[in-house]
Amino acid sequence: MNPEKLKQVQDPSVVEKELLDVVLGVAGDDGNMIREGVIKALRGIDDKARRTYLWNELTRRATEKLRQARRKAAV
């Protein structure tokens, strides 16, 4: 996602969902790749506080999504 598109979108939850999609796209089924996905998703964001918040939030949400997918696949 490019930085210009981030500025156009007003709703922060929409931005976070799109960034989470980027993270999960990079990570796939591998929980060890979440960090690489977060790095890719946060490339255009310069605000240090925003980056820290999104880093923690995206890591938590991506981990939970992968955990849910594994739990669903096991059933």
PyMOL Python script that loads the backbone (N, CA, C, O; Angstrom):
from pymol import cmd

cmd.read_pdbstr("""\
ATOM      1  N   MET A   1       0.856  -1.165   0.000  1.00  0.00           N
ATOM      2  CA  MET A   1       0.000   0.000   0.000  1.00  0.00           C
ATOM      3  C   MET A   1       0.900   1.226   0.000  1.00  0.00           C
ATOM      4  O   MET A   1       1.846   1.319   0.782  1.00  0.00           O
ATOM      5  N   ASN A   2       0.597   2.149  -0.876  1.00  0.00           N
ATOM      6  CA  ASN A   2       1.452   3.324  -0.975  1.00  0.00           C
ATOM      7  C   ASN A   2       1.003   4.420  -0.007  1.00  0.00           C
ATOM      8  O   ASN A   2      -0.158   4.450   0.404  1.00  0.00           O
ATOM      9  N   PRO A   3       1.903   5.302   0.351  1.00  0.00           N
ATOM     10  CA  PRO A   3       1.598   6.350   1.336  1.00  0.00           C
ATOM     11  C   PRO A   3       0.490   7.306   0.878  1.00  0.00           C
ATOM     12  O   PRO A   3      -0.270   7.808   1.707  1.00  0.00           O
ATOM     13  N   GLU A   4       0.389   7.562  -0.434  1.00  0.00           N
ATOM     14  CA  GLU A   4      -0.646   8.462  -0.919  1.00  0.00           C
ATOM     15  C   GLU A   4      -2.032   7.894  -0.628  1.00  0.00           C
ATOM     16  O   GLU A   4      -2.948   8.633  -0.269  1.00  0.00           O
ATOM     17  N   LYS A   5      -2.178   6.595  -0.783  1.00  0.00           N
ATOM     18  CA  LYS A   5      -3.464   5.966  -0.519  1.00  0.00           C
ATOM     19  C   LYS A   5      -3.796   6.035   0.970  1.00  0.00           C
ATOM     20  O   LYS A   5      -4.963   6.176   1.337  1.00  0.00           O
ATOM     21  N   LEU A   6      -2.784   5.936   1.827  1.00  0.00           N
ATOM     22  CA  LEU A   6      -3.018   6.044   3.269  1.00  0.00           C
ATOM     23  C   LEU A   6      -3.587   7.407   3.634  1.00  0.00           C
ATOM     24  O   LEU A   6      -4.448   7.503   4.508  1.00  0.00           O
ATOM     25  N   LYS A   7      -3.119   8.457   2.980  1.00  0.00           N
ATOM     26  CA  LYS A   7      -3.577   9.796   3.290  1.00  0.00           C
ATOM     27  C   LYS A   7      -5.010  10.018   2.819  1.00  0.00           C
ATOM     28  O   LYS A   7      -5.740  10.806   3.422  1.00  0.00           O
ATOM     29  N   GLN A   8      -5.427   9.331   1.741  1.00  0.00           N
ATOM     30  CA  GLN A   8      -6.763   9.497   1.205  1.00  0.00           C
ATOM     31  C   GLN A   8      -7.812   8.843   2.089  1.00  0.00           C
ATOM     32  O   GLN A   8      -8.925   9.355   2.211  1.00  0.00           O
ATOM     33  N   VAL A   9      -7.476   7.734   2.698  1.00  0.00           N
ATOM     34  CA  VAL A   9      -8.435   7.000   3.520  1.00  0.00           C
ATOM     35  C   VAL A   9      -8.548   7.683   4.878  1.00  0.00           C
ATOM     36  O   VAL A   9      -7.538   7.953   5.527  1.00  0.00           O
ATOM     37  N   GLN A  10      -9.769   7.961   5.305  1.00  0.00           N
ATOM     38  CA  GLN A  10      -9.972   8.677   6.554  1.00  0.00           C
ATOM     39  C   GLN A  10     -10.135   7.748   7.753  1.00  0.00           C
ATOM     40  O   GLN A  10      -9.666   8.069   8.845  1.00  0.00           O
ATOM     41  N   ASP A  11     -10.790   6.606   7.570  1.00  0.00           N
ATOM     42  CA  ASP A  11     -11.105   5.709   8.670  1.00  0.00           C
ATOM     43  C   ASP A  11      -9.885   4.862   9.035  1.00  0.00           C
ATOM     44  O   ASP A  11      -9.410   4.082   8.209  1.00  0.00           O
ATOM     45  N   PRO A  12      -9.368   5.004  10.271  1.00  0.00           N
ATOM     46  CA  PRO A  12      -8.179   4.245  10.663  1.00  0.00           C
ATOM     47  C   PRO A  12      -8.393   2.734  10.648  1.00  0.00           C
ATOM     48  O   PRO A  12      -7.446   1.986  10.403  1.00  0.00           O
ATOM     49  N   SER A  13      -9.608   2.271  10.903  1.00  0.00           N
ATOM     50  CA  SER A  13      -9.832   0.830  10.913  1.00  0.00           C
ATOM     51  C   SER A  13      -9.684   0.245   9.514  1.00  0.00           C
ATOM     52  O   SER A  13      -9.246  -0.895   9.364  1.00  0.00           O
ATOM     53  N   VAL A  14     -10.044   1.012   8.490  1.00  0.00           N
ATOM     54  CA  VAL A  14      -9.893   0.549   7.111  1.00  0.00           C
ATOM     55  C   VAL A  14      -8.412   0.422   6.782  1.00  0.00           C
ATOM     56  O   VAL A  14      -7.988  -0.545   6.149  1.00  0.00           O
ATOM     57  N   VAL A  15      -7.635   1.397   7.211  1.00  0.00           N
ATOM     58  CA  VAL A  15      -6.193   1.369   6.971  1.00  0.00           C
ATOM     59  C   VAL A  15      -5.572   0.160   7.668  1.00  0.00           C
ATOM     60  O   VAL A  15      -4.752  -0.543   7.077  1.00  0.00           O
ATOM     61  N   GLU A  16      -5.953  -0.084   8.910  1.00  0.00           N
ATOM     62  CA  GLU A  16      -5.390  -1.205   9.658  1.00  0.00           C
ATOM     63  C   GLU A  16      -5.769  -2.536   9.023  1.00  0.00           C
ATOM     64  O   GLU A  16      -4.955  -3.459   9.005  1.00  0.00           O
ATOM     65  N   LYS A  17      -6.987  -2.655   8.501  1.00  0.00           N
ATOM     66  CA  LYS A  17      -7.397  -3.887   7.830  1.00  0.00           C
ATOM     67  C   LYS A  17      -6.572  -4.119   6.569  1.00  0.00           C
ATOM     68  O   LYS A  17      -6.162  -5.247   6.294  1.00  0.00           O
ATOM     69  N   GLU A  18      -6.328  -3.060   5.801  1.00  0.00           N
ATOM     70  CA  GLU A  18      -5.529  -3.189   4.594  1.00  0.00           C
ATOM     71  C   GLU A  18      -4.082  -3.551   4.931  1.00  0.00           C
ATOM     72  O   GLU A  18      -3.473  -4.373   4.246  1.00  0.00           O
ATOM     73  N   LEU A  19      -3.536  -2.944   5.977  1.00  0.00           N
ATOM     74  CA  LEU A  19      -2.177  -3.276   6.392  1.00  0.00           C
ATOM     75  C   LEU A  19      -2.104  -4.714   6.898  1.00  0.00           C
ATOM     76  O   LEU A  19      -1.120  -5.410   6.646  1.00  0.00           O
ATOM     77  N   LEU A  20      -3.131  -5.159   7.605  1.00  0.00           N
ATOM     78  CA  LEU A  20      -3.174  -6.538   8.081  1.00  0.00           C
ATOM     79  C   LEU A  20      -3.221  -7.506   6.910  1.00  0.00           C
ATOM     80  O   LEU A  20      -2.613  -8.575   6.967  1.00  0.00           O
ATOM     81  N   ASP A  21      -3.937  -7.146   5.849  1.00  0.00           N
ATOM     82  CA  ASP A  21      -3.960  -7.985   4.649  1.00  0.00           C
ATOM     83  C   ASP A  21      -2.574  -8.108   4.033  1.00  0.00           C
ATOM     84  O   ASP A  21      -2.190  -9.178   3.562  1.00  0.00           O
ATOM     85  N   VAL A  22      -1.823  -7.009   4.039  1.00  0.00           N
ATOM     86  CA  VAL A  22      -0.447  -7.042   3.523  1.00  0.00           C
ATOM     87  C   VAL A  22       0.407  -7.971   4.376  1.00  0.00           C
ATOM     88  O   VAL A  22       1.164  -8.787   3.850  1.00  0.00           O
ATOM     89  N   VAL A  23       0.283  -7.845   5.689  1.00  0.00           N
ATOM     90  CA  VAL A  23       1.071  -8.680   6.604  1.00  0.00           C
ATOM     91  C   VAL A  23       0.747 -10.150   6.382  1.00  0.00           C
ATOM     92  O   VAL A  23       1.652 -10.977   6.268  1.00  0.00           O
ATOM     93  N   LEU A  24      -0.539 -10.478   6.320  1.00  0.00           N
ATOM     94  CA  LEU A  24      -0.931 -11.874   6.141  1.00  0.00           C
ATOM     95  C   LEU A  24      -0.570 -12.385   4.752  1.00  0.00           C
ATOM     96  O   LEU A  24      -0.304 -13.575   4.579  1.00  0.00           O
ATOM     97  N   GLY A  25      -0.558 -11.502   3.767  1.00  0.00           N
ATOM     98  CA  GLY A  25      -0.132 -11.904   2.424  1.00  0.00           C
ATOM     99  C   GLY A  25       1.330 -12.310   2.389  1.00  0.00           C
ATOM    100  O   GLY A  25       1.699 -13.255   1.690  1.00  0.00           O
ATOM    101  N   VAL A  26       2.151 -11.614   3.125  1.00  0.00           N
ATOM    102  CA  VAL A  26       3.579 -11.942   3.184  1.00  0.00           C
ATOM    103  C   VAL A  26       3.808 -13.161   4.078  1.00  0.00           C
ATOM    104  O   VAL A  26       4.586 -14.050   3.733  1.00  0.00           O
ATOM    105  N   ALA A  27       3.138 -13.199   5.212  1.00  0.00           N
ATOM    106  CA  ALA A  27       3.366 -14.267   6.182  1.00  0.00           C
ATOM    107  C   ALA A  27       2.817 -15.600   5.707  1.00  0.00           C
ATOM    108  O   ALA A  27       3.436 -16.637   5.945  1.00  0.00           O
ATOM    109  N   GLY A  28       1.670 -15.598   5.042  1.00  0.00           N
ATOM    110  CA  GLY A  28       1.056 -16.850   4.627  1.00  0.00           C
ATOM    111  C   GLY A  28       0.712 -17.701   5.838  1.00  0.00           C
ATOM    112  O   GLY A  28       0.035 -17.239   6.756  1.00  0.00           O
ATOM    113  N   ASP A  29       1.179 -18.944   5.840  1.00  0.00           N
ATOM    114  CA  ASP A  29       0.926 -19.843   6.974  1.00  0.00           C
ATOM    115  C   ASP A  29       2.077 -19.871   7.962  1.00  0.00           C
ATOM    116  O   ASP A  29       2.002 -20.560   8.979  1.00  0.00           O
ATOM    117  N   ASP A  30       3.128 -19.140   7.679  1.00  0.00           N
ATOM    118  CA  ASP A  30       4.334 -19.182   8.509  1.00  0.00           C
ATOM    119  C   ASP A  30       4.317 -18.043   9.523  1.00  0.00           C
ATOM    120  O   ASP A  30       4.428 -16.874   9.156  1.00  0.00           O
ATOM    121  N   GLY A  31       4.180 -18.390  10.795  1.00  0.00           N
ATOM    122  CA  GLY A  31       4.158 -17.385  11.850  1.00  0.00           C
ATOM    123  C   GLY A  31       5.469 -16.646  12.003  1.00  0.00           C
ATOM    124  O   GLY A  31       5.500 -15.545  12.551  1.00  0.00           O
ATOM    125  N   ASN A  32       6.548 -17.235  11.526  1.00  0.00           N
ATOM    126  CA  ASN A  32       7.858 -16.589  11.628  1.00  0.00           C
ATOM    127  C   ASN A  32       8.020 -15.447  10.623  1.00  0.00           C
ATOM    128  O   ASN A  32       8.929 -14.628  10.756  1.00  0.00           O
ATOM    129  N   MET A  33       7.152 -15.391   9.629  1.00  0.00           N
ATOM    130  CA  MET A  33       7.251 -14.354   8.606  1.00  0.00           C
ATOM    131  C   MET A  33       6.391 -13.126   8.920  1.00  0.00           C
ATOM    132  O   MET A  33       6.346 -12.191   8.120  1.00  0.00           O
ATOM    133  N   ILE A  34       5.724 -13.111  10.047  1.00  0.00           N
ATOM    134  CA  ILE A  34       4.881 -11.968  10.414  1.00  0.00           C
ATOM    135  C   ILE A  34       5.721 -10.702  10.495  1.00  0.00           C
ATOM    136  O   ILE A  34       5.295  -9.638  10.046  1.00  0.00           O
ATOM    137  N   ARG A  35       6.896 -10.817  11.058  1.00  0.00           N
ATOM    138  CA  ARG A  35       7.784  -9.647  11.201  1.00  0.00           C
ATOM    139  C   ARG A  35       8.111  -9.047   9.831  1.00  0.00           C
ATOM    140  O   ARG A  35       8.097  -7.827   9.668  1.00  0.00           O
ATOM    141  N   GLU A  36       8.405  -9.903   8.848  1.00  0.00           N
ATOM    142  CA  GLU A  36       8.717  -9.413   7.503  1.00  0.00           C
ATOM    143  C   GLU A  36       7.506  -8.723   6.878  1.00  0.00           C
ATOM    144  O   GLU A  36       7.648  -7.717   6.183  1.00  0.00           O
ATOM    145  N   GLY A  37       6.320  -9.266   7.128  1.00  0.00           N
ATOM    146  CA  GLY A  37       5.102  -8.647   6.615  1.00  0.00           C
ATOM    147  C   GLY A  37       4.838  -7.291   7.233  1.00  0.00           C
ATOM    148  O   GLY A  37       4.409  -6.364   6.546  1.00  0.00           O
ATOM    149  N   VAL A  38       5.089  -7.168   8.522  1.00  0.00           N
ATOM    150  CA  VAL A  38       4.885  -5.879   9.206  1.00  0.00           C
ATOM    151  C   VAL A  38       5.873  -4.853   8.668  1.00  0.00           C
ATOM    152  O   VAL A  38       5.507  -3.698   8.452  1.00  0.00           O
ATOM    153  N   ILE A  39       7.095  -5.254   8.453  1.00  0.00           N
ATOM    154  CA  ILE A  39       8.094  -4.332   7.901  1.00  0.00           C
ATOM    155  C   ILE A  39       7.644  -3.827   6.543  1.00  0.00           C
ATOM    156  O   ILE A  39       7.741  -2.632   6.261  1.00  0.00           O
ATOM    157  N   LYS A  40       7.149  -4.729   5.694  1.00  0.00           N
ATOM    158  CA  LYS A  40       6.689  -4.332   4.365  1.00  0.00           C
ATOM    159  C   LYS A  40       5.477  -3.416   4.456  1.00  0.00           C
ATOM    160  O   LYS A  40       5.380  -2.443   3.708  1.00  0.00           O
ATOM    161  N   ALA A  41       4.553  -3.712   5.363  1.00  0.00           N
ATOM    162  CA  ALA A  41       3.332  -2.921   5.481  1.00  0.00           C
ATOM    163  C   ALA A  41       3.603  -1.508   5.989  1.00  0.00           C
ATOM    164  O   ALA A  41       2.885  -0.578   5.620  1.00  0.00           O
ATOM    165  N   LEU A  42       4.619  -1.329   6.823  1.00  0.00           N
ATOM    166  CA  LEU A  42       4.871  -0.024   7.443  1.00  0.00           C
ATOM    167  C   LEU A  42       5.898   0.831   6.705  1.00  0.00           C
ATOM    168  O   LEU A  42       6.356   1.838   7.245  1.00  0.00           O
ATOM    169  N   ARG A  43       6.260   0.459   5.507  1.00  0.00           N
ATOM    170  CA  ARG A  43       7.297   1.201   4.781  1.00  0.00           C
ATOM    171  C   ARG A  43       6.981   2.671   4.558  1.00  0.00           C
ATOM    172  O   ARG A  43       7.888   3.498   4.647  1.00  0.00           O
ATOM    173  N   GLY A  44       5.756   3.026   4.279  1.00  0.00           N
ATOM    174  CA  GLY A  44       5.442   4.411   3.939  1.00  0.00           C
ATOM    175  C   GLY A  44       5.042   5.278   5.114  1.00  0.00           C
ATOM    176  O   GLY A  44       4.685   6.440   4.918  1.00  0.00           O
ATOM    177  N   ILE A  45       5.088   4.755   6.328  1.00  0.00           N
ATOM    178  CA  ILE A  45       4.630   5.503   7.490  1.00  0.00           C
ATOM    179  C   ILE A  45       5.836   6.045   8.246  1.00  0.00           C
ATOM    180  O   ILE A  45       6.684   5.283   8.709  1.00  0.00           O
ATOM    181  N   ASP A  46       5.905   7.383   8.366  1.00  0.00           N
ATOM    182  CA  ASP A  46       7.075   8.018   8.966  1.00  0.00           C
ATOM    183  C   ASP A  46       6.892   8.385  10.435  1.00  0.00           C
ATOM    184  O   ASP A  46       7.881   8.530  11.153  1.00  0.00           O
ATOM    185  N   ASP A  47       5.676   8.537  10.892  1.00  0.00           N
ATOM    186  CA  ASP A  47       5.403   8.932  12.268  1.00  0.00           C
ATOM    187  C   ASP A  47       5.812   7.805  13.217  1.00  0.00           C
ATOM    188  O   ASP A  47       5.263   6.705  13.155  1.00  0.00           O
ATOM    189  N   LYS A  48       6.772   8.082  14.090  1.00  0.00           N
ATOM    190  CA  LYS A  48       7.336   7.047  14.958  1.00  0.00           C
ATOM    191  C   LYS A  48       6.296   6.443  15.896  1.00  0.00           C
ATOM    192  O   LYS A  48       6.266   5.227  16.082  1.00  0.00           O
ATOM    193  N   ALA A  49       5.455   7.271  16.481  1.00  0.00           N
ATOM    194  CA  ALA A  49       4.434   6.762  17.401  1.00  0.00           C
ATOM    195  C   ALA A  49       3.420   5.899  16.661  1.00  0.00           C
ATOM    196  O   ALA A  49       3.007   4.853  17.162  1.00  0.00           O
ATOM    197  N   ARG A  50       3.025   6.330  15.486  1.00  0.00           N
ATOM    198  CA  ARG A  50       2.069   5.557  14.680  1.00  0.00           C
ATOM    199  C   ARG A  50       2.671   4.224  14.260  1.00  0.00           C
ATOM    200  O   ARG A  50       1.999   3.193  14.294  1.00  0.00           O
ATOM    201  N   ARG A  51       3.949   4.250  13.860  1.00  0.00           N
ATOM    202  CA  ARG A  51       4.623   3.003  13.468  1.00  0.00           C
ATOM    203  C   ARG A  51       4.690   2.030  14.638  1.00  0.00           C
ATOM    204  O   ARG A  51       4.456   0.835  14.458  1.00  0.00           O
ATOM    205  N   THR A  52       5.003   2.517  15.825  1.00  0.00           N
ATOM    206  CA  THR A  52       5.101   1.650  17.001  1.00  0.00           C
ATOM    207  C   THR A  52       3.741   1.045  17.325  1.00  0.00           C
ATOM    208  O   THR A  52       3.630  -0.150  17.596  1.00  0.00           O
ATOM    209  N   TYR A  53       2.712   1.880  17.292  1.00  0.00           N
ATOM    210  CA  TYR A  53       1.365   1.381  17.554  1.00  0.00           C
ATOM    211  C   TYR A  53       0.981   0.309  16.534  1.00  0.00           C
ATOM    212  O   TYR A  53       0.518  -0.770  16.902  1.00  0.00           O
ATOM    213  N   LEU A  54       1.177   0.616  15.246  1.00  0.00           N
ATOM    214  CA  LEU A  54       0.803  -0.337  14.211  1.00  0.00           C
ATOM    215  C   LEU A  54       1.642  -1.600  14.268  1.00  0.00           C
ATOM    216  O   LEU A  54       1.133  -2.690  14.006  1.00  0.00           O
ATOM    217  N   TRP A  55       2.914  -1.476  14.604  1.00  0.00           N
ATOM    218  CA  TRP A  55       3.774  -2.655  14.722  1.00  0.00           C
ATOM    219  C   TRP A  55       3.188  -3.622  15.758  1.00  0.00           C
ATOM    220  O   TRP A  55       3.038  -4.814  15.493  1.00  0.00           O
ATOM    221  N   ASN A  56       2.861  -3.093  16.935  1.00  0.00           N
ATOM    222  CA  ASN A  56       2.313  -3.938  17.995  1.00  0.00           C
ATOM    223  C   ASN A  56       0.935  -4.491  17.626  1.00  0.00           C
ATOM    224  O   ASN A  56       0.652  -5.669  17.841  1.00  0.00           O
ATOM    225  N   GLU A  57       0.101  -3.647  17.081  1.00  0.00           N
ATOM    226  CA  GLU A  57      -1.260  -4.047  16.742  1.00  0.00           C
ATOM    227  C   GLU A  57      -1.283  -5.076  15.607  1.00  0.00           C
ATOM    228  O   GLU A  57      -1.997  -6.075  15.695  1.00  0.00           O
ATOM    229  N   LEU A  58      -0.518  -4.841  14.560  1.00  0.00           N
ATOM    230  CA  LEU A  58      -0.496  -5.767  13.430  1.00  0.00           C
ATOM    231  C   LEU A  58       0.108  -7.106  13.815  1.00  0.00           C
ATOM    232  O   LEU A  58      -0.353  -8.152  13.357  1.00  0.00           O
ATOM    233  N   THR A  59       1.135  -7.081  14.650  1.00  0.00           N
ATOM    234  CA  THR A  59       1.734  -8.333  15.103  1.00  0.00           C
ATOM    235  C   THR A  59       0.727  -9.143  15.914  1.00  0.00           C
ATOM    236  O   THR A  59       0.594 -10.353  15.729  1.00  0.00           O
ATOM    237  N   ARG A  60       0.029  -8.468  16.803  1.00  0.00           N
ATOM    238  CA  ARG A  60      -0.961  -9.157  17.633  1.00  0.00           C
ATOM    239  C   ARG A  60      -2.098  -9.722  16.791  1.00  0.00           C
ATOM    240  O   ARG A  60      -2.487 -10.876  16.968  1.00  0.00           O
ATOM    241  N   ARG A  61      -2.628  -8.926  15.887  1.00  0.00           N
ATOM    242  CA  ARG A  61      -3.757  -9.372  15.062  1.00  0.00           C
ATOM    243  C   ARG A  61      -3.356 -10.476  14.087  1.00  0.00           C
ATOM    244  O   ARG A  61      -4.114 -11.425  13.886  1.00  0.00           O
ATOM    245  N   ALA A  62      -2.182 -10.365  13.484  1.00  0.00           N
ATOM    246  CA  ALA A  62      -1.741 -11.390  12.545  1.00  0.00           C
ATOM    247  C   ALA A  62      -1.515 -12.715  13.262  1.00  0.00           C
ATOM    248  O   ALA A  62      -1.871 -13.772  12.740  1.00  0.00           O
ATOM    249  N   THR A  63      -0.930 -12.666  14.444  1.00  0.00           N
ATOM    250  CA  THR A  63      -0.718 -13.880  15.230  1.00  0.00           C
ATOM    251  C   THR A  63      -2.052 -14.530  15.566  1.00  0.00           C
ATOM    252  O   THR A  63      -2.197 -15.748  15.471  1.00  0.00           O
ATOM    253  N   GLU A  64      -3.017 -13.720  15.957  1.00  0.00           N
ATOM    254  CA  GLU A  64      -4.338 -14.246  16.296  1.00  0.00           C
ATOM    255  C   GLU A  64      -5.025 -14.856  15.068  1.00  0.00           C
ATOM    256  O   GLU A  64      -5.635 -15.920  15.170  1.00  0.00           O
ATOM    257  N   LYS A  65      -4.930 -14.195  13.913  1.00  0.00           N
ATOM    258  CA  LYS A  65      -5.531 -14.725  12.685  1.00  0.00           C
ATOM    259  C   LYS A  65      -4.926 -16.072  12.318  1.00  0.00           C
ATOM    260  O   LYS A  65      -5.649 -16.999  11.951  1.00  0.00           O
ATOM    261  N   LEU A  66      -3.604 -16.187  12.414  1.00  0.00           N
ATOM    262  CA  LEU A  66      -2.954 -17.458  12.102  1.00  0.00           C
ATOM    263  C   LEU A  66      -3.366 -18.535  13.100  1.00  0.00           C
ATOM    264  O   LEU A  66      -3.585 -19.685  12.720  1.00  0.00           O
ATOM    265  N   ARG A  67      -3.471 -18.167  14.356  1.00  0.00           N
ATOM    266  CA  ARG A  67      -3.892 -19.116  15.385  1.00  0.00           C
ATOM    267  C   ARG A  67      -5.311 -19.602  15.107  1.00  0.00           C
ATOM    268  O   ARG A  67      -5.591 -20.795  15.225  1.00  0.00           O
ATOM    269  N   GLN A  68      -6.206 -18.690  14.740  1.00  0.00           N
ATOM    270  CA  GLN A  68      -7.579 -19.070  14.426  1.00  0.00           C
ATOM    271  C   GLN A  68      -7.640 -19.974  13.207  1.00  0.00           C
ATOM    272  O   GLN A  68      -8.409 -20.934  13.184  1.00  0.00           O
ATOM    273  N   ALA A  69      -6.834 -19.676  12.192  1.00  0.00           N
ATOM    274  CA  ALA A  69      -6.831 -20.499  10.980  1.00  0.00           C
ATOM    275  C   ALA A  69      -6.333 -21.902  11.272  1.00  0.00           C
ATOM    276  O   ALA A  69      -6.874 -22.872  10.742  1.00  0.00           O
ATOM    277  N   ARG A  70      -5.312 -22.024  12.103  1.00  0.00           N
ATOM    278  CA  ARG A  70      -4.799 -23.342  12.462  1.00  0.00           C
ATOM    279  C   ARG A  70      -5.834 -24.114  13.266  1.00  0.00           C
ATOM    280  O   ARG A  70      -6.016 -25.314  13.060  1.00  0.00           O
ATOM    281  N   ARG A  71      -6.510 -23.433  14.177  1.00  0.00           N
ATOM    282  CA  ARG A  71      -7.530 -24.073  14.996  1.00  0.00           C
ATOM    283  C   ARG A  71      -8.698 -24.541  14.117  1.00  0.00           C
ATOM    284  O   ARG A  71      -9.239 -25.629  14.318  1.00  0.00           O
ATOM    285  N   LYS A  72      -9.072 -23.718  13.155  1.00  0.00           N
ATOM    286  CA  LYS A  72     -10.174 -24.059  12.257  1.00  0.00           C
ATOM    287  C   LYS A  72      -9.790 -25.239  11.359  1.00  0.00           C
ATOM    288  O   LYS A  72     -10.627 -26.099  11.083  1.00  0.00           O
ATOM    289  N   ALA A  73      -8.538 -25.288  10.902  1.00  0.00           N
ATOM    290  CA  ALA A  73      -8.088 -26.366  10.031  1.00  0.00           C
ATOM    291  C   ALA A  73      -8.005 -27.690  10.777  1.00  0.00           C
ATOM    292  O   ALA A  73      -8.175 -28.751  10.175  1.00  0.00           O
ATOM    293  N   ALA A  74      -7.749 -27.641  12.064  1.00  0.00           N
ATOM    294  CA  ALA A  74      -7.615 -28.868  12.858  1.00  0.00           C
ATOM    295  C   ALA A  74      -8.976 -29.499  13.143  1.00  0.00           C
ATOM    296  O   ALA A  74      -9.053 -30.696  13.420  1.00  0.00           O
ATOM    297  N   VAL A  75     -10.048 -28.712  13.078  1.00  0.00           N
ATOM    298  CA  VAL A  75     -11.390 -29.224  13.385  1.00  0.00           C
ATOM    299  C   VAL A  75     -11.956 -29.976  12.253  1.00  0.00           C
ATOM    300  O   VAL A  75     -13.078 -30.475  12.343  1.00  0.00           O
TER     301      VAL A  75
END
""", "prot")
cmd.dss("prot")
cmd.show_as("cartoon", "prot")
cmd.util.cbc("prot")
cmd.orient("prot")
